[in-house]
Amino acid sequence: MKKSNKILGEMGEQLAVLFLKKNGYHVVAQNWRTKHLEIDIVAKTKDLLIFVEVKTRSNNRFVLPEEAVDQRKEDKLKLAAEAYVEQNEYMGEIRFDIIAIIKNKNEHKITHFKDAFWL
C-alpha cells in the first residue's frame, strides 16, 4: 500500500469514528486485530455490536468506496467478527456496516450502509 493511501485510510477511519460518535454510537475498538484479520471499528449501540468496515477514496471516478468491499473482504470480516465475539464472550446481536468516505481537498462525503451484509 502506498503511503498516501495509508494516510487517506487512517484519515477516513478517524472521520468514521467521529461520525459514529456524533450519531450516538459508542466506539469499543479501533483497528482490532487477531492473527491476519482486522476490524476497522467495533461500535455499540443499545444492545447491538457493530463491526464497521471503512473505505475511503479521494475520488469516485473508478469505483465507489463501498464497492471495494467484495465477497473476500466480507468473508475476512466475518471471520474477524467471530473471533472478536468469542474472545470477548459476547452473547448479543451483531451487525455489519460499511462507512464509505469520499474525500476531496477539505471536504468529505460520508455514507453509512447499515446491515451491509450478514453472517
Solvent accessible surface area in square Angstrom, and as a share of the most:
residue,aa,sasa,rsa
1,M,188,0.84
2,K,138,0.58
3,K,157,0.67
4,S,70,0.45
5,N,73,0.38
6,K,111,0.47
7,I,85,0.43
8,L,34,0.17
9,G,28,0.27
10,E,89,0.40
11,M,76,0.34
12,G,1,0.01
13,E,24,0.11
14,Q,96,0.43
15,L,30,0.15
16,A,0,0.00
17,V,10,0.05
18,L,115,0.57
19,F,46,0.19
20,L,0,0.00
21,K,117,0.50
22,K,170,0.72
23,N,74,0.38
24,G,62,0.60
25,Y,22,0.08
26,H,122,0.54
27,V,26,0.15
28,V,65,0.37
29,A,22,0.17
30,Q,65,0.29
31,N,65,0.33
32,W,41,0.14
33,R,162,0.59
34,T,21,0.12
35,K,190,0.80
36,H,135,0.60
37,L,16,0.08
38,E,49,0.22
39,I,0,0.00
40,D,13,0.07
41,I,0,0.00
42,V,0,0.00
43,A,0,0.00
44,K,69,0.29
45,T,35,0.20
46,K,188,0.80
47,D,122,0.63
48,L,39,0.19
49,L,6,0.03
50,I,0,0.00
51,F,0,0.00
52,V,0,0.00
53,E,5,0.02
54,V,12,0.07
55,K,41,0.17
56,T,12,0.07
57,R,72,0.26
58,S,59,0.38
59,N,45,0.23
60,N,77,0.39
61,R,182,0.66
62,F,181,0.75
63,V,58,0.33
64,L,64,0.32
65,P,1,0.00
66,E,42,0.19
67,E,102,0.46
68,A,32,0.25
69,V,14,0.08
70,D,79,0.41
71,Q,113,0.50
72,R,173,0.63
73,K,55,0.23
74,E,31,0.14
75,D,63,0.33
76,K,67,0.28
77,L,2,0.01
78,K,34,0.14
79,L,96,0.48
80,A,0,0.00
81,A,0,0.00
82,E,84,0.38
83,A,26,0.20
84,Y,15,0.06
85,V,36,0.21
86,E,137,0.61
87,Q,111,0.49
88,N,77,0.40
89,E,144,0.65
90,Y,38,0.15
91,M,181,0.81
92,G,43,0.42
93,E,128,0.57
94,I,46,0.24
95,R,32,0.12
96,F,3,0.01
97,D,0,0.00
98,I,13,0.07
99,I,0,0.00
100,A,4,0.03
101,I,0,0.00
102,I,23,0.12
103,K,32,0.14
104,N,69,0.36
105,K,188,0.80
106,N,150,0.77
107,E,124,0.56
108,H,86,0.38
109,K,129,0.55
110,I,42,0.21
111,T,48,0.28
112,H,36,0.16
113,F,71,0.30
114,K,117,0.49
115,D,66,0.34
116,A,35,0.27
117,F,10,0.04
118,W,174,0.61
119,L,118,0.59
